[in-house]
């Protein structure tokens, strides 16, 4: 598996010095990465807008059917003046 960032490569080098990983593992990762230009750090993936929109539409469908009524008041019980 190749490295994803420069910070990850440094962390693996530190683990190699401490003896927590073998030199073969470090070399394998290094080989697979190659000469790729890595970012300093990798952040979390951005959320997809489709997930946020689906919640809104399902809520709108539930109230659009007239769950609360049409908004008109009836004239029952009122007298004409």
SVG drawing of the C-alpha trace seen along z (x, -y; Angstrom):
<svg xmlns="http://www.w3.org/2000/svg" viewBox="-76 -43 92 50">
<polyline fill="none" stroke="black" stroke-width="0.4" points="0.0,0.0 1.5,-3.4 2.0,-6.3 -0.8,-8.9 1.2,-11.9 4.6,-13.1 3.5,-12.9 2.6,-9.3 6.0,-8.5 7.7,-10.3 5.6,-8.3 6.6,-5.0 10.3,-6.0 9.9,-6.7 8.3,-3.3 11.2,-1.7 13.8,-3.4 11.9,-2.3 11.8,1.2 8.0,1.5 8.0,2.4 10.4,4.3 12.6,2.7 10.9,4.9 7.5,3.4 8.9,-0.1 10.6,0.6 7.5,2.2 5.4,-0.9 8.2,-3.1 8.5,-1.1 4.8,-1.2 4.7,-5.0 7.4,-5.6 8.4,-9.2 4.9,-10.6 4.6,-14.1 2.8,-13.7 0.8,-16.3 2.0,-17.3 -1.2,-16.0 -4.4,-14.4 -7.7,-15.8 -11.1,-14.1 -13.1,-13.6 -15.8,-16.3 -19.4,-15.2 -21.4,-14.5 -24.3,-17.0 -26.7,-14.3 -27.0,-12.9 -27.8,-16.3 -30.5,-17.0 -32.2,-13.7 -33.2,-14.4 -34.8,-17.7 -36.9,-16.2 -38.2,-13.4 -39.3,-15.9 -40.9,-18.1 -42.9,-15.2 -44.3,-14.3 -45.7,-17.8 -46.7,-18.6 -49.5,-16.0 -51.6,-18.2 -50.7,-16.7 -51.5,-20.0 -54.5,-20.9 -54.9,-23.3 -54.5,-26.5 -58.1,-27.6 -60.4,-28.3 -63.9,-27.1 -66.8,-29.5 -68.7,-27.1 -70.1,-28.7 -69.8,-32.2 -72.7,-34.5 -73.0,-37.0 -73.3,-40.6"/>
</svg>
